[in-house]
Amino acid sequence: MMNNHIEVNQKVASLIDNTSKRWNVEALLQVFAIGDIEILLRNQPADWTMCNIGYDWNKQSRILGVAWVVRNHRGVVLFHSRSSFAQIPNKEEARLQAILWAVESMASLKLSKVVFAGQFKEEFEAVMKPMDWPLYAFQSGEISKALLAMKDAQLLVVSRNSNRGASLIATSVTRENRHQSYVASGPTGWLFELFVNESRFL
């Protein structure tokens, strides 16, 4: 029994980053399913926040709608933001711009410990495991450079259901022509009930 106990402790220790003392996402990917990792990273200490990133790109107009929603460790929305970009040539560029915009926004807000969450499997995994994603070397490099402005950050791939709020705000740009950019505290009024319901499961 003692040997088994030591072995378990060693495995858990290997999943923790020695510098930040937080979960090492790359190591977690080798052991857990995406859904389980999402649960682990949502349960961050009080000084960590989660930034959900949403985007919607219209191929015909080449308009990109982007949004982010920042929550505290209890799932309560602290801030949210929306913006738009014109003349975005393809979906790959749209996804990259959404991520870079969110990271730059968090740096501007002086948030130092952030989990960036979104539907960006290729881009996020390319940052964490660049050798496995050679076709995403450019995106990986751009995101890694942007993350240098953050004191501490983690990347988390989530499902659309886990990212509904940010996605709906981004979609309002392309489907409802809400192009005005803004940053606001708390949740947006028209999605207030959705955010309250989501926070109960975080």
N, C-alpha and C positions, 0 to 999 in steps of 0.2 A: 504493500500500500504506500509506503514512504517513497519508493521509486516512482510510482505513478504520479504522486503528488508533485514531486520535483519536476517530472517531465512536463506536466501541465503548466506549471509556473514558467518553465523555460519557453514553452510555446507562446504563452501570453506575452511575455517580455519581448519576444521577437517581433510582435505585432505593434510595438510602441516605438515611436521615433525618439531617439536618444536626446535630441536637441530640444524639441518642443514638448516632449513628454505626453504627446497626444497620439491617437491612432495613426499608424502608418498605412495610408490608403493602398499603396502598391502592395504591401504585405497582406492586407486584408483581402485583396482581390484574389490572392492565391488560395484562400481558405474558405471565404464566405461567398454566398450569392449576393447580387447587387441589392436586393431588397433587405437582406440582413445588414449589409454595410450601411445602408441608409438609416436604419434604426439606430445603429451604434453611433453614427456621426451626429444624429439629431440630438442625442443625449450628451451634449457638450456642457462643460462648466459654465457658470454664469457670465464669465468674461468673453465667451465666444458667441458669435452671431452667425446666422445662416442667410446667404444671399441667393434667393431663387431667381434665375435668369430666364426670361421668356423672349421669343422672337417670332415674327411672322413676315415672310417675304412674298411679295406679289411679283410673279414672273413677268406679267404683261407691263405693269407700270414701273417695275424695278424699284419699288418703294419698300423699305424695310422698317417695320415697327419693332421696337425693343422695349423691354420693361424689366425692372428688377424689384424684388420685395425683400426687405431685410427684417428678419425675426430674431427675437432673443431666444434664450435657451428654453423658454416655456412655450415657444411658438407664437408669441404675441407680436403683431406687426409693429415695428418701430418707424420705418420709413418705406416709401415706395416711389418709383419714378417711371416716367415714360419719355421716349424720344423717337425720332424718326430720321432715316437717312435716305437720300435720293441717289439714283443712278448706281445701284448695287447690281453688278452684272450677273451674279449667279448665287446659288444657295450656299456654296462653300464660303464665299466671301461674306454673305449675310451672317452665317453662324459665327465666323471669326470676329466680325465687327460687334456682334452682340456681346460676346465674351469680353473683348477688350474694353468696350464701353463700360461694362459692369465693374471690371477690375479698376479702371481709372476712376470711376465714381466712388468706389469704396476707399480708394487712396485719398481722394479729395475730401471725403467725410472724416478722414483720420481714424477709420476703423481698422484696428490692427490685427485682430484674430477673426478670420472669416472663413466659413465653409461656402464655397461657390457651388451651387447645385443647379443642374439643368440637364436637358436632353442632348448632351454633347459627348456621346460615348467615344467617338473617334478622336476628337480634339483633346479631351481630358486624358484618355489613356495614352495618347501620343506624348503628352507632357510627362506622365508618370513612367511610361515605358517606351521611350523614343525608338529603341532598336526594333520593337515589334511593329512600329507604324512608320516606315520610311516615307510613304507617300504623303504623310502629314508633317514632314520635317519643318516646312515653312510655318504652318500654324503653330506647331509646338514651340518653335523659336520665338515667335511673336508673343505668345501667351506667357512663356517663361520670362521674357524681358519685362512684360507688364507686371508680373507678379513680384518682381524685385522691389516694387514700390510698397509692397505689403510687408509688415513685420512678420506675420505668420498667416499662412493660408492653406486650405485643403480644397481638393476638387472632388465633387461627388456627382456621379451619373444617377439621375432619377427618372422615374416614369412620368408620362404626361399627367396622370392622375395626381401625382405628388407635386405637380408644377402648374396646376390649373390657374391659380390666381395671376401669376406673372404672365402666363401664356394668353389669358383673356385680355389683360391690359394691353399687351403687345398687338393682339389681333384688332383692337379698337382703332389702331392707326390705319391698317390696310382695308378694313371692312366698313368702318364708320367715318373714315377721313378725319380722325382726331390727331392732327399733326403737331399740336402745340406741345412743346417739351416742358416738363416740370419735375420738381422734387417736392414731396409733401410728407409730413409726419403722419403716422398711423396708417390704417388701411383706407383705400378709396371707398367712398360712400356706396357706390352701386354694387360693390362686391363685399360689403361689410359682413353679411351673413355667411358668405362662403369662407372668409378668413376666420371668422369665429369658430365655425364648424371644423375647419382644418386644424386649428390650434388645439382642439380637444384630443386629437390623435397624435400630437407631437410630444 
